[in-house]
Amino acid sequence: MTDFGAFAEEGDKGVLLLTSDSTNAEKAGFTPSEKIVSGTLANLFRTYKSKRVIISSFATNIHRIQQVADMAMKFNRRLSFFGRSMLRNVELARELGYLKIDSKIIIPIEDIYRYSGNQLIIMTTGSQGEPFSGLVTMSKGENKSVTLSEHDVIFMLASIIPGNEKAVYNTINRLFSLGCEVVYEREKNIHASGHASAEELRIILNLVRPQYFVPVHGESRHMVRHSQLAQDIGMSPRNIFMMENGEVLTFSKGSPPKIREHVQSGAILVDGNATSEIKSQVMKERRDIAEDGVLVAAASIDDRGMLLSPIAIETQGVFISDDTHEIYNELYAAAENAVKELSGGRVSIDALKRNIKTKIRDVLRRHNSSFAVVLPVISVKRPGYYYDDMHYEKEFF
């Protein structure tokens, strides 16, 4: 139970800064107790007593795992855990005494075939639609240990984290397509949130009475609502800091706190043996090539811009729906015209590349609305041109 007295005691001592979880700041009232889930689980096991039960939950929710283990004992079922994080958390929690499960009811996932469906509970991850989680691979028919059918019922014992809705509902739809029954509706009381609701957040703010406040954990809308709760109890907006990931709030004696610097934060790109912070331009380039393909137009010219040989065009992943031969003839003609328009004098290589890209894009869009990446490559036989930039430059649409 929450020790409100301890919060009040710290508030009496004086608190410089409170940072508080904002996830449920939009939800009025109080978050229900975990006790409601045990009653719901018991009713579900009675309802689906003839089916195999697959339960998805957070691997870190040790209390939920204990509730499921208690149901396994009560309804005389064997319990099998699937997924690396689930197995590891169960192992550690049992070693530390936080989980109390009779070893005789636990079976390895490899041995589930020895039991009929109504004797089994399989507990796995995937309640948020994580791509490689146990439940998701089962829903796709890619799991080597568990094959789902109309003889299975799935209990999703977690609420959907904001932003995960599409992945979760895609998983649920696949499960229904396999003939499974899926229990996921919030009104069935199958999950009690681990996040405080608005009234509880207001109580903590009143008890702690911080000098400064930073709402954390949640989307921007949740943190804004939380900051409004703080203002409702009398905090000045000047003492509330809305921060982004990576920002540093600095406290100095004799002056109010300020956001002064940034530290590295966010996703890290692992590409082969290279690891670095994701660069948005690199990811945009990869996205464009992956989605629309690339067209390379190579031209060899002399120092007056005259073509020395026919332009070569190669494509990878570019979809051309109409007559291929006709379109390629237009592409060659467009590229040659782009070179001829700027030939005969001292011309910028960059201007020439831009002109080629413009002409080729016009042809692609006119025929099939293609947004392919166009990459001109210019080779000059003799010196005499000046360059706005590198001789060979990747310019993406």
N, C-alpha and C positions, 0 to 999 in steps of 0.2 A: 504494500500500500504506500501511496505517496506520503512522505513525512512533511506535512505542511508546517509543523512546528519548527523544523530545522530551517526551512526557507524563511520563516518569520524571524528566527534568531539571527540569521545572517543579515536580514534586512535591518534589524535593530543595530547591528554592528556598523552598518554602512557599506554599500556596494557601489563600486566605481562603475562597473560595466556588466550588463546582462546580455548574453546572446541566447536566443531562444528559438526552438524549432517552430516553423511557420506553416507546416504542411496542411494542417486542418484549421487554419485561421479563418477560413470562410464558413466553416461548419458551426452552427449555433449550438449552445448547450454543452453537454458533457459527453465524452467518449464512453461508450458502454463497457462494462466489465468483461474480462475474459471468461467469466463463469457462464455467460450465455452460450458460448460455443460448445461447451461440454454437453449441455442439454440438447442442442441442435444435432450434434454428432450422434448421440444415442438414438434420436428419432430417425436419422438418416440410415443408420445401420439396421434398424428394425424394418424400415421401408424397403431397403434393397438387400435383404438377407440372402437372396438367391444369387446375387451377382458378385463378381470380383470387384474390389474397390481399389481404385488408384487415386491417391491423394497428392495434390501439388501444394507446396507451401514454401516459404522462405527457409533455406537451410539454417539460417541463424535464429529462427524462432523456436528456441529450445522448449518453451512452455507448450507450444502447439504440438511438437513432436511427442511430448509427454502425454498430452491429451489423447493423441492417436494411439499410443502404446497402451494407455488405460482402456481404450475401447477394444483393442485387440484382445486384451485379457478378459474383458467383460463378455465379449461375444465369441470367445474361443476361436480366434483367428490367428494365423501366423503373420508376422510382420517382416517385410523385406524392404531394405533401403536401396535406392538407386541414384547414382550420380556422385561424382567425386566430392563435391562440396558437402552434400548431404551425409555421405559416409564419414567424412572427416569430422564434421561437426558432432555427429552422434558419438563417434569414438572419443573425442576430447571431452564432451559433456558427461559421458559415462565415467571416464577416468577421474574427472574432477568432482563427481558426485551430484551434478546438477540434473542428470537424467537417471531415473531408476526404472530399468526395464529388465524383466526376467529373461535371461539368455535363452531359455527354452522356447520362447515365442519368436525369436529372431532367426531368419533363415537367409542364406545367400541368394542373390537374385538368380544365380545359375540353377538353383534347386526348386524354383517355383513350379516347374512342370510336374513335380511329385505330388502336388496338391490340387484339389479341385478349386474352381474359382471362388466358391462361397466360403472357402477356408482361408482366403488370402487378403492381405492389405499390402499394397505397394506404395511406398511413400517416396516422392521424387521432387525435383525442382521444376520450374517452368511456369509458375503462376503469373509471370509478367511477359510471357511469350519470348523469353530469351532464345536466340537462334539455335544454340547447341545444347539446350537443357533437355532433361529426360522427357518431360511431357511433350515438348515440341517435336523431338525426333520420333516419339511414339505416334504422334498425330500425323506425321509424314510417312509412316511405315518404314522408317530408316533405323529403327532400334532393333538391335540383334537379340536382345533379351526379352522384350515384351512386344507382343503383337495384339493390337486392340480389335475388339469386335462388338457385336450387339450384346454380348454377355458381360460387358464392363460398364461400370459407372464411375465417373470422375468427379471428385469433390475438389474444387479450387478454393482452398482456404486462405485467400488473400484478396484484399481489395485492389483495384487497378491503380497503379501509380499514374498520376497525370502525365500524358505524353506516350503511354504504352498502350493506349486503347486499341489501336489498329492491330498491333502484333497479338494482343490477347484475343481479340475477337476473331482474327484469322485462325488462331489455334482452336478456339471453340467451334468454329464452323467446320474445320477439318475433322474434329472429333465427332460431331454430329453426322458428318458424311460417312464415317466408318460404322455408324449404327450405335455409337455409345450414347448413354444418358449422361448429361453434364449438369452438375449442380454448381451454380456460380452466382445466382442472384443475391444481391445484398439483403433483400427482405427476408431471406431464409436464416439470417443471423449465423452465417457460417464463418464470419471473421469479425474480430474486434480490432479496430485500428490501434496501432502502437503510438499514435500521435494525439496530443492533447487538442481538444476542441476550443472554440473561442472563449467560453466561460472559464475554462480551466486556465487558459493563457492569461486572462484578465486577473484571475485570483493570484497567480504567480507574480504578475507585475505589481499588484497591490501589496503583496507580502514582502517582496524583495526591495521595492522602491529604489531602483538603480538611478545613479546620476546620469548615466548614458545607456543607450539601448541600441543593439544591432539585431534585427530579425534575420534569421538564417534558415537554411534548409527548406527548399520549396521553389516554386516558380515565382516570377516577379509579382504576379497578382496576389500570391499568398503572403509574401513579405510586405507588400503595401497594406493589405488588410491588417496584418499584425501591427504595423506601425500606427495604423489608425486606432487600434485597440489601446496602444500605449498613450496616444494623445487623448483618448476618451477618459483615461484616469488622471489626466493632468500633466503629462510629460510635454515639454516644449519640443516642437518639431526640430529646433536647432540641436537638441541633444539626442536625436535619433538619426542613425546613419544607415542609408540604403547602399549596400556595397555589392560590387560585382566580384566574381571569382578572380583571385589574383591581386586584388587591392589590399593595401596595408594601412590599417588605422593606427596612427602613432600618438602615444600619450607623452606629454612633457610637462614637467612641473611649471606652474605659473602661466600656462596657456591652454586653451581648449584643444581637444584632440583634433587631428586632421588626417585626411587621406593623402599621404605624401608620395607613395611609390607603388610599384607593381612587382610581383614575383611571377615566375613561370607557373602557369596553371593550364588545365584543359587536357585534351587528348594528345597522345604521343603516337606518331606514325612509325611503325616498324616495317621497313622495306628491305628485305633480305638481311644483310648484316648491318645496315645503316639504321640508326635510331635518332630521331630528332622531333622537335615540335612541328606539328602540322602547319605547313604553309598554305594559306587559302588559295593562292594562285596555282600552286602545283596540283592541289586537289581539284580545282576547277578544270584545269587542262585535262586531267585524267578522266573526269566525269564527261567532259565534252567528247573526248575520243571514244570512250566506252559507249556513249549513247548514240552518237551520230557518225562515227567513223572518221577517217582522215583521207584527204586527196592531196597528193604531191604532184606539183607541176614543175618540171625541170626544164630550164631554158639555157642554151649556150649562145652568147652574143659576143660581138667584137666591141672595140672601145667606142664605136659610134652608135651602139645599141641595135645593130642589125643582127638578125638571127643567123647563126652559122649552121644550124641543123634543125630539123623539125622538133617541136616541143614534145617532151615525153610526159605522159600522165599515168600515174598509178594510184589505185584506190585500195583501201582496206576497210571493210565494214560499212561502206557507203551503199545504201539501198537505192537502186534506180529502177523504178517500176515500169517506165514506158519502154519504148524501143531503144535498147542499149546502144546499138550501132549509131543510130541517129543522134542520140544525146552525146556520145563521145565525139562525133564529128563537130557538133556545136561547141563542145568544151575546147577542142583543139583550136577551132576558129576564133573563139573568144580570147583564148590565151595569146594567140598570135597577133590579134588586133590590139590587145593591151600592150604588147611589146612595140608594135609598129607605131602606135600613137605617140610614143615617147622616144622613138629612135631618130637618128640624124643629128644629134647634138650632145651636149654635155648634160647627162641626166642622172639624177639621184637613184641609186640602187633601191633604196627604201621606197621611193615613189613608184618605181617600176613594180616592186613586189605588191604594193597596195593596189595598183591598177589591175594586176593579174588576179588578185584575190577578189576584187569587186566584180570583174567580168565573169569569173567562174561561178561565183555565188549567184549571180543573176540567172545564169543558165540552170543551175541546180534547183533554185527556188521556183523558177517558172515551170519546171517539169514535175517536180515531186515534193516541193516544200522541204528539201533537204537542208539541214543546218550543219553539214559536215565541216570539219576543220580543214581549211585550205592552207597548204604549206608550200609556198613558192621557193624554189632553189635556183639561184642565178649563178652561172659560171661565166666569167669574163676572160676572153682569150688574151687580151693585151691590157696593160695599165692605161689609165686615162680617166677613169671614173672616180668621183669622190663619194664618200659613204657617210650617211647620217648616223649610222650605227654599225654593228658588226656586219661582216660580209654575208654570214649566214645567220639568220635570226628566226626563232620560232615565234610566229605571230598567230595567235589563236582567235577564232571568231568569238 
